[in-house]
Amino acid sequence: MFPIFRSIASLLLSYGMFLMAVGLFTTLLGIRSSLEGFSPQVTGLIMSGYFVGLLTGANFAVRFMVLGGHIRAFAVFASVMSTTALVHIMLVDPFVWFALRFLAGFCMAGLVMVTESWLNNRATPDTRGQVFSFYMITNYAASGMGQFLLPLADPESFYLFTIVSIIFSISIVPILLTQSQAPLPPKMSKVDLRTLYRLSPVGMLGATTAGFVNSGFYTLGPVYATSNAFSITRTSIFMSTAIFSGLLLQWPIGKISDRVDRRVVLIAISSMTALTCVGFILLPVKQLYVLFILTSLYGAFSFVVYSISAAHTNDFADKSFAAQTAGGLLVFFGVGAIIGPILTSQVMGFAGASGLFLSNALATLLFSLFAFSRTRIRASRPTADKFSFRVISASQPMNKELYASLNEEERARSGPTSPTGD
């Protein structure tokens, strides 16, 4: 295992530094948008640009790897991200910021493809689980650590934007100095969305709900904190607690879903997410212990929805169709991630800061009702036929699925065995 880890250490270090800057950058922009006087509706539209760019990058960013290889592509994407961080403070305009968020999403898609293509190339069937465990730890740890950089300077100044730009720039260094040989770039693979939805309506709608809820929280959570007069330190604790909590229940809930109907598990965790959102609305969140408990519960339950939805969808897909299935999950997640900040910001516009959790409560409640209705229509999948659960990060959306959707070398050679699922 050590030789494999050594071969990917530089890559994970570069990727981890990049994600740490992304974590700080996303929260900083939410706070700065409020300080600049942007309404929640305008902020939601600005932040949705990131997810539009992410989906666009899923289709086109791979061409940079084809043209220049993995290392050059990583350097290009990180350099552009570094530039966007500085342009935000030079041109404070909603239209410019939307365009910059689009660029950031596009670059993030490219960075994910570079990273996961490299990891898949280095991993063997016996070590793949361990390799991606390191990858998941990097995702959650780096994203969470980025939140703790927020108190280093006043968000009204330019210093935090400069820190973000510096980290983006430095993240290139480890991968440029690596002695490991980069793999060949992946090939494109087409996705039939209609077939995938018929395959698993609950899985695909679950991915959409996860995108809606997660993107709404990440982009408008800092706005919620600012509206409640949280200090910068408390805001960083609020965001980081949710991110770190996202890993708490992934494995135990995933293992439970391997033994029972995954739709029942999705109903339970969606209902718990909705209940926690109600707690944010009714309870005194300005008391630190109340905020910490609610945020921990929210992150622990809401960030599992995507992983279980992905596993449930794969239960009904042929193994040779795994790449297309992953791509479909990506697209449905992305649609939800684009809509989430836009609709949630509208709710916050008339309901106040608590509109963030009102919107997410309604989304998860409606999904749980839909999942329940599907249990009355179709029997559950036999345990022996189930897809083995694996943890998928929700703190950095669209990571493993993004690579799989573009990597034709993995398994994509035929269609699903059944046109209908749950």
DRENSE-26954 format. One record per residue (C-alpha): x, y, z. Coordinates in pm, whole numbers, padded with zeros to 5 digits. Each point is the difference from the previous one (the first is absolute). Last residue first. Layout:
<pts>
PT      c1      c2      c3
PT       X       Y       Z
...
</pts>
This chain:
<pts>
PT      c1      c2      c3
PT  -03781   00113  -00826
PT   00145  -00084  -00338
PT  -00116  -00014  -00357
PT   00182  -00055  -00329
PT   00183  -00311   00120
PT   00338  -00141  -00098
PT   00161   00336  -00043
PT   00203   00088  -00311
PT   00340  -00115  -00123
PT   00367   00094  -00023
PT   00076   00237   00282
PT   00221  -00182   00249
PT   00308   00194   00109
PT   00164   00109  -00328
PT  -00293   00226  -00086
PT   00101   00240   00271
PT  -00215   00309  -00036
PT  -00290  -00095   00226
PT   00239  -00171   00238
PT   00198   00320   00051
PT  -00305   00204   00087
PT  -00147  -00272   00219
PT   00308   00000   00218
PT  -00019   00375   00059
PT  -00342   00145  -00063
PT  -00046   00212   00310
PT   00278   00095   00237
PT  -00167  -00025   00339
PT  -00222  -00279  -00128
PT   00280  -00254  -00021
PT  -00091  -00349  -00113
PT   00033  -00294   00239
PT  -00041  -00341  -00158
PT  -00288  -00246   00022
PT   00029  -00338  -00176
PT  -00269  -00024  -00269
PT  -00288  -00223   00104
PT  -00091  -00329  -00161
PT   00048  -00212   00313
PT  -00209   00242   00203
PT  -00302  -00043  -00228
PT  -00117   00334  -00144
PT  -00312   00142   00162
PT  -00348  -00058  -00139
PT  -00156   00259  -00233
PT  -00301   00229   00021
PT  -00057   00048   00373
PT   00372   00061   00059
PT  -00020   00264  -00275
PT  -00248   00206   00203
PT   00242   00004   00293
PT   00279   00132  -00224
PT  -00230   00279  -00119
PT  -00093   00090   00357
PT   00368   00002   00100
PT   00076   00226  -00298
PT  -00272   00246   00098
PT   00136   00013   00355
PT   00357   00052  -00123
PT  -00098   00295  -00220
PT  -00236   00156   00255
PT   00261  -00014   00275
PT   00265   00142  -00233
PT  -00218   00301  -00083
PT  -00089   00064   00364
PT   00366  -00044   00089
PT   00118   00280  -00225
PT  -00318   00201   00068
PT   00125   00036   00357
PT   00202   00300  -00120
PT  -00313   00198  -00086
PT  -00331  -00138  -00124
PT  -00055   00231  -00298
PT   00348   00014  -00156
PT   00107  -00322   00168
PT  -00254  -00186  -00214
PT   00143   00165  -00312
PT   00352  -00093   00112
PT  -00112  -00360   00034
PT  -00135  -00003  -00355
PT   00323   00127  -00160
PT   00245  -00175   00235
PT  -00165  -00339  -00056
PT  -00077   00016  -00375
PT   00364  -00036  -00108
PT   00080  -00272   00254
PT  -00318  -00189  -00088
PT   00096  -00003  -00367
PT   00353  -00102   00095
PT  -00116  -00294   00209
PT  -00212  -00119  -00294
PT   00298   00037  -00235
PT   00245  -00173   00233
PT  -00237  -00286   00070
PT  -00033  -00048  -00373
PT   00377  -00008  -00042
PT   00034  -00259   00272
PT  -00260  -00216  -00173
PT   00182   00041  -00331
PT   00322  -00120   00163
PT  -00167  -00289   00180
PT  -00169  -00147  -00309
PT   00228  -00305  -00009
PT  -00110  -00074   00356
PT  -00361  -00021  -00113
PT  -00217   00256   00171
PT  -00277  -00069   00252
PT   00206  -00003   00321
PT   00210   00280  -00149
PT  -00289   00240   00051
PT  -00029  -00096   00367
PT   00374   00049   00054
PT  -00014   00346  -00155
PT  -00304   00097   00206
PT   00172  -00126   00315
PT   00309   00210  -00071
PT  -00203   00307  -00094
PT  -00221  -00004   00308
PT   00290  -00041   00242
PT   00087   00370   00008
PT  -00339   00094   00143
PT   00021  -00230   00301
PT   00339   00071   00163
PT   00013   00359  -00118
PT  -00338   00088   00151
PT   00065  -00189   00321
PT   00331   00177   00056
PT  -00153   00337  -00089
PT  -00287  -00053   00245
PT   00231  -00101   00283
PT   00250   00282  -00060
PT  -00268   00268  -00036
PT  -00170  -00109   00322
PT   00337  -00003   00182
PT   00087   00347  -00131
PT  -00321   00175   00100
PT  -00081   00222  -00298
PT  -00196  -00293  -00145
PT  -00289   00053   00241
PT  -00235  -00276  -00128
PT  -00295   00032  -00240
PT   00154   00052  -00346
PT   00322  -00197   00050
PT  -00206  -00278   00161
PT  -00223  -00011  -00308
PT   00315  -00068  -00204
PT   00082  -00287   00237
PT  -00342  -00150  -00067
PT   00050   00029  -00376
PT   00339  -00172   00027
PT  -00154  -00271   00218
PT  -00272  -00054  -00260
PT   00261  -00026  -00274
PT   00201  -00247   00211
PT  -00303  -00222   00065
PT  -00150   00007  -00349
PT   00343  -00071  -00151
PT   00042  -00298   00235
PT  -00342  -00132  -00099
PT   00096   00046  -00365
PT   00318  -00199   00065
PT  -00211  -00305   00084
PT   00193  -00182   00272
PT   00337  -00173   00035
PT   00231   00211  -00217
PT  -00184   00311   00124
PT   00122  -00077   00352
PT   00358  -00006  -00129
PT  -00046   00338  -00164
PT  -00148   00143   00318
PT   00306  -00119   00194
PT   00248   00128  -00265
PT  -00141   00343  -00075
PT  -00103   00078   00357
PT   00292   00214   00116
PT   00139   00121  -00335
PT  -00236   00294  -00046
PT   00068   00106   00357
PT   00334   00143  -00117
PT  -00176   00221  -00255
PT  -00281   00115   00229
PT   00243   00080   00280
PT   00221   00194  -00243
PT  -00284   00230  -00106
PT  -00123   00092   00349
PT   00350   00018   00148
PT   00106   00241  -00275
PT  -00312   00210   00059
PT   00069   00001   00374
PT   00350   00133  -00062
PT  -00124   00268  -00240
PT  -00256   00109   00257
PT  -00359  -00101  -00057
PT  -00240   00292  -00047
PT  -00293  -00224  -00096
PT  -00003   00148  -00350
PT   00375  -00068  -00028
PT  -00049  -00367   00088
PT  -00285  -00044  -00249
PT   00210   00170  -00268
PT   00286  -00238   00087
PT  -00240  -00294  -00045
PT  -00112   00138  -00337
PT   00256  -00160  -00232
PT   00080  -00315   00193
PT  -00353  -00055   00130
PT  -00179   00055  -00329
PT   00255  -00214  -00182
PT  -00054  -00287   00241
PT  -00380   00014   00000
PT  -00059   00025  -00374
PT   00279  -00242  -00094
PT  -00125  -00254   00255
PT  -00354   00041  -00133
PT   00118  -00062  -00356
PT   00194  -00310   00107
PT  -00310  -00126   00182
PT  -00207   00067  -00311
PT   00241  -00223  -00193
PT   00003  -00276   00257
PT  -00376   00010   00058
PT  -00081  -00012  -00372
PT   00234  -00296  -00055
PT   00028  -00167  -00342
PT  -00268   00219  -00152
PT   00215   00301   00098
PT   00308  -00166  -00149
PT  -00173  -00076  -00329
PT  -00116   00358  -00029
PT   00346   00135   00083
PT   00189  -00192  -00269
PT   00366   00088   00072
PT   00282   00010  -00254
PT   00360  -00088   00085
PT   00307   00211  -00071
PT   00350  -00144   00016
PT   00241   00011   00292
PT   00347   00160  -00002
PT   00313  -00220   00009
PT   00160  -00032   00340
PT   00250   00240   00162
PT   00348  -00130   00080
PT   00104   00040   00360
PT   00306   00217   00065
PT  -00208   00277   00151
PT   00139   00354  -00008
PT  -00284   00152  -00204
PT  -00253  -00184   00215
PT   00146   00140   00322
PT   00025   00359  -00136
PT  -00347   00051  -00149
PT  -00166   00041   00340
PT   00220   00306   00056
PT  -00204   00203  -00249
PT  -00338  -00096   00145
PT   00134   00068   00350
PT   00122   00346  -00105
PT  -00332   00088  -00164
PT  -00196  -00098   00311
PT   00236   00203   00219
PT  -00046   00300  -00231
PT  -00377  -00030   00024
PT   00038  -00016   00378
PT   00213   00317  -00001
PT  -00226   00218  -00214
PT  -00187   00155   00292
PT  -00369  -00027   00086
PT   00049  -00368   00091
PT   00223   00117   00291
PT   00301  -00226   00037
PT   00120  -00335   00138
PT  -00349  -00085   00130
PT  -00092  -00180  -00328
PT   00294  -00240   00002
PT  -00196  -00245   00215
PT  -00248  -00054  -00284
PT   00274  -00132  -00227
PT   00070  -00275   00250
PT  -00343  -00148  -00069
PT   00051  -00021  -00374
PT   00348  -00148   00051
PT  -00114  -00261   00252
PT  -00310  -00105  -00193
PT   00157  -00044  -00340
PT   00338  -00128   00125
PT  -00174  -00265   00209
PT  -00198  -00101  -00309
PT   00321  -00033  -00206
PT   00173  -00203   00267
PT  -00304  -00229  -00003
PT   00022   00004  -00379
PT   00343  -00161   00014
PT  -00110  -00251   00263
PT  -00300  -00113  -00205
PT   00207  -00023  -00318
PT   00271  -00211   00164
PT  -00097  -00355  -00098
PT  -00150   00094  -00337
PT   00315   00202  -00072
PT   00033   00375   00047
PT   00247   00217  -00192
PT  -00217   00057  -00307
PT  -00311   00060   00207
PT   00188   00258   00205
PT   00127   00188  -00307
PT  -00343   00012  -00165
PT  -00137   00110   00334
PT   00231   00297   00032
PT  -00013   00125  -00359
PT  -00377  -00036  -00017
PT  -00045   00181   00330
PT   00224   00285  -00112
PT  -00196   00037  -00324
PT  -00334   00016   00177
PT   00144   00258   00240
PT   00122   00206  -00294
PT  -00349   00015  -00151
PT  -00151   00087   00336
PT   00250   00283   00052
PT  -00063   00136  -00350
PT  -00375   00007   00069
PT   00067   00169   00334
PT   00199   00266  -00186
PT  -00286   00057  -00245
PT  -00245   00036   00289
PT   00240   00239   00172
PT   00022   00216  -00310
PT  -00379   00017  -00024
PT  -00037   00079   00372
PT   00265   00278  -00008
PT   00293   00059   00233
PT   00284   00014  -00251
PT   00345   00008   00161
PT  -00092  -00204   00306
PT  -00147  -00285  -00203
PT   00286   00026  -00252
PT   00241  -00125   00265
PT  -00176  -00331   00063
PT  -00058  -00047  -00373
PT   00376   00007  -00063
PT   00078  -00281   00243
PT  -00277  -00208  -00157
PT   00157   00056  -00344
PT   00336  -00113   00133
PT  -00148  -00311   00162
PT  -00173  -00102  -00325
PT   00310   00053  -00212
PT   00235  -00176   00242
PT  -00229  -00303   00025
PT  -00023  -00015  -00382
PT   00380   00012  -00029
PT   00032  -00289   00245
PT  -00274  -00214  -00154
PT   00095   00020  -00368
PT   00010   00298  -00233
PT  -00253  -00048  -00276
PT  -00198  -00298   00128
PT   00007   00136   00354
PT  -00133   00334  -00120
PT  -00269  -00183  -00194
PT  -00130  -00151   00325
PT  -00127   00345   00094
PT  -00280  -00022  -00259
PT  -00289  -00213   00122
PT   00051  -00004   00375
PT   00124   00356  -00028
PT  -00343   00112  -00113
PT  -00155  -00174   00299
PT   00243   00166   00238
PT  -00040   00336  -00170
PT  -00375  -00008   00057
PT   00078  -00106   00355
PT   00222   00301   00063
PT  -00246   00238  -00168
PT  -00257  -00097   00264
PT   00201   00213   00244
PT  -00080   00323  -00182
PT  -00369  -00085  -00027
PT  -00022  -00080   00369
PT   00183   00320   00091
PT  -00246   00202  -00209
PT  -00296  -00158   00179
PT   00165   00037   00342
PT   00037   00373  -00072
PT   00344   00140  -00081
PT   00102   00276   00242
PT   00375  -00040  -00040
PT   00018  -00142   00354
PT  -00256  -00265  -00093
PT   00202  -00103  -00306
PT   00314   00003   00214
PT  -00145  -00262   00234
PT  -00101  -00238  -00280
PT   00325   00067  -00183
PT   00205  -00086   00309
PT  -00183  -00329   00048
PT   00076  -00111  -00356
PT   00362   00123   00010
PT   00090  -00170   00329
PT  -00120  -00340  -00120
PT   00153   00053  -00344
PT   00335   00089   00158
PT  -00004  -00319   00205
PT  -00104  -00189  -00312
PT   00311   00120  -00187
PT   00227  -00088   00290
PT  -00151  -00349   00006
PT   00039  -00043  -00376
PT   00367   00094   00012
PT   00066  -00226   00299
PT  -00205  -00280  -00155
PT   00204   00019  -00321
PT   00331   00012   00184
PT  -00097  -00303   00210
PT  -00122  -00206  -00298
PT   00313  -00209  -00071
PT   00091  -00010   00369
PT  -00343  -00141   00079
PT   00055  -00276  -00255
PT   00346  -00084   00137
PT  -00142   00000   00358
PT  -00285  -00241  -00079
</pts>
